[in-house]
Amino acid sequence: MTNAVLRQSVLIRGGTVVDASGSRVADVLVGSDGMIEAVGEGLKGDLELDAGGCIVSPGFVDLHTHLREPGKEEAETIESGSRGGALGGFTALVAMPNTTPPMDCVGVVRDVIELGKTALTDIFPSAAITVGRAGEQLSPMAELAKLGVRIFTDDGTGVQDDLLMKRALEYSVGLAPFTGGASVVLAQHCEVAALSDGGFMHEGEWSSRLGIPGQPAEAEELMVMRDIALAKSTGARVHFQHMSTAGSVSLIRAAKAAGLPVTAEATTHHFTLTDAACASFDTVFKVHPPLRTDADVAAVKVGLADGTIDAIATDHAPHCAHDKEQPFDSAPPGMLGLETALALALTELDQPVEKVVGLLSWQAAKIAGIDDVHGCPIEPGRPANITVFDPAEAWTIDSSSFASKSTNCPYEGHNVKGRVRHTIVNGEPVVIDQEATR
């Protein structure tokens, strides 16, 4: 987009504004400085975007995106991933650290920050808890926090050493001098490797039928239990990634009732798909943690409804076709998620649109520590990070039309409702009428 266009004011006309303060019908004027200038009636702007029949909300924030760069650019890049994110209504993506090399040092994180400067969304790198995500030595967390990292995770690998995880949590509490007073959160991929190693789907009825070794629910739940205990003893913030079992949801619900500083996310695939999908032996349904049972899916949905689970995350995990075309036990786990998250949530969750937007937007932004710029109320003086979507638009998922460099989408041909029309990032319309502008 040219600088001339960037200097234009933008009027979002005819929509229903939904944010943490409630809902109201109003136009939104974005100034040429990238800030919201006015919310009301009778406004005028240089560029008008039609929001008739649409919800105008704070931009979505994905707490869990695999952008693959550096190291696996054939599957995804920061640019292509951010384009998919913008098309899905996301204005900010938290990039996971399991890149090659991993984001465990200042040099790699700084490179990702630089690459993110030309992305269509804001990119916020997370960083590994341990060096090389190997679970043996803590990463230089203070240096990384000083650089702007607010989420630390060995995502894809849970920290197995109990004492090391306790030390990481203790250390995280003392990082405020390096962050200007902002807190950091340790996000955990909960999986006890001694129980899950050698398993490729959920351990249960379907794994027995199919003869595929399984991963038991207890592999997730035991680490959830451990980290709740460590959060209690250290006072550190713990965020539980991609919760997938009924037991995990119950544990987190009890921890929150006890006032512990824990939060949780659920992915779209863990509230829309079950392990029965693996009966096709199609590796597009292989994911980590695995798809679980009908009862687990129901429990995740309840957790999202009652506030036990704070946010919807995508765990967007692109893979090249030749990698996914391997046998089920050899193929890498992961699914695409950025361009389908909104529609799946609106279609599959029996929740008001305001609730869904909160799960995708301001609640996720608060966990990431970026709620001063994303997920903000739509009011004058706030950064213009805004998503405009039609909650009723029906469409059929077709991964060949996605911006991602990969096509490993498990929802091919699914009929859904809810589609993004426009996305504004820092005042720039990066998606207009369902088309990326650059």
Sequence and secondary structure as in RCSB ss.txt:
>XXXX:A:sequence
MTNAVLRQSVLIRGGTVVDASGSRVADVLVGSDGMIEAVGEGLKGDLELDAGGCIVSPGFVDLHTHLREPGKEEA
ETIESGSRGGALGGFTALVAMPNTTPPMDCVGVVRDVIELGKTALTDIFPSAAITVGRAGEQLSPMAELAKLGVR
IFTDDGTGVQDDLLMKRALEYSVGLAPFTGGASVVLAQHCEVAALSDGGFMHEGEWSSRLGIPGQPAEAEELMVM
RDIALAKSTGARVHFQHMSTAGSVSLIRAAKAAGLPVTAEATTHHFTLTDAACASFDTVFKVHPPLRTDADVAAV
KVGLADGTIDAIATDHAPHCAHDKEQPFDSAPPGMLGLETALALALTELDQPVEKVVGLLSWQAAKIAGIDDVHG
CPIEPGRPANITVFDPAEAWTIDSSSFASKSTNCPYEGHNVKGRVRHTIVNGEPVVIDQEATR
>XXXX:A:secstr
  HHHHTS EEEEEEEEEETTEEEEEEEEE TTSBEEEEESS   SEEEE TT EEEE EEEEEE   TTT TTT
  HHHHHHHHHHTTEEEEEE S SSS S SHHHHHHHHHHHTTSSSEEEE B SBGGG SSSB  HHHHHHHT  
EE  TTS    HHHHHHHHHHHHTTHHHHTT   EEEE    HHHHTT  EESSHHHHHHT  EE HHHHHHHHH
HHHHHHHHH   EEE S   HHHHHHHHHHHHTT SEEEEEESGGGT  GGGGGG  GGG  SS    HHHHHHH
HHHHHHTSS EEE  B    HHHHTS TTTS   B  TTTHHHHHHHH  S HHHHHHHHTHHHHHHHT TTTSS
  SSTTSB  EEEEEEEEEEE  GGGSSSS    TTTT EEEEEEEEEEETTEEEEETTEE  
